[in-house]
Amino acid sequence: SSGINAEDGDEQSDLDNITFGCLSGRHACEEIDNVYSTVIHWRPNVFLTPSGHSGKSFLNIIKSLFDQFNSNGPLKPVALKLILIAGPLLLQKPSASSKSKDHVHCLTRRLTLWNDGQLADLLREGKTIQSRLLKAKSSSSPLKVFSRLMMKGQVSAALKWIKSNPSISLPISESVLDTLRSLVIEVAFWCALKR
């Protein structure tokens, strides 16, 4: 059932009168609810709104949806949810290394899908991008994360990271343990002398 609640017959008929691209009526409400319930759990991965025609078109869509909501337009029952899903669906970075021209190209293509009401296609693309983000995040081995922090001189951050991930065990050779033991003894010695 739709996440849009209606208390009287007029509001029920408002839901039936919704048209968004190729979607209409209660099917449009259900599709929008489905997309909304998915994108609210996505990791933030949006690019800045580009300048130029595609950026202006995006901003006009957002403005139009606010106008629909404020003026009791036909999309009022779903306008706020459409505003909330527009950013994640339309402004999703295609890859971590994508450039501004890639963003403009993606936004232009996605705007066409949006205007046609092809939310399922936009959602599918977004899910694919999000799955790549999760793989990229999980592919960082604990050793690499720890090593990177240590090489940057962020020892306390490295130690906090290890403490916050108790299930992670880093391989430590006997020579590393011996070096650490000698450092601890040396530090204790110098601290005792300063007293």
NORWOBEL-V150851 format. One line per field, one symbol per residue. psi: psi as a letter, one per 30 degrees, with the letter a starting at -180 (. if undefined). burial: 1 if it has 16 or more other ideal C-beta (glycine too) atoms within 10 Angstrom, else 0. A space follows every 10 residues. Layout:
psi->???
burial->???
This chain:
psi->lkgjkkflee eefeefgkkj bfklbeeeee eeeeeefeff glkkhklkkl laeeeeeeee eeeeeeeeef ghlfgefgee eeeffeeeef gkkflfgkle eeeeeeeeee eeeeffghee eeeeeeeeee eeeeeeeffj leeeeeeeee ffgieeeeee eeefiffkkk kkleeeeeee eeeeeeeeee eeef.
burial->0101000000 0001100101 0010000111 1110110110 0100101011 0001101100 1000100110 0000111110 1111110111 1111000000 0011011101 1011001110 0110110011 0010000000 0000110010 0000000100 1100000000 0000000000 0000000000 00000
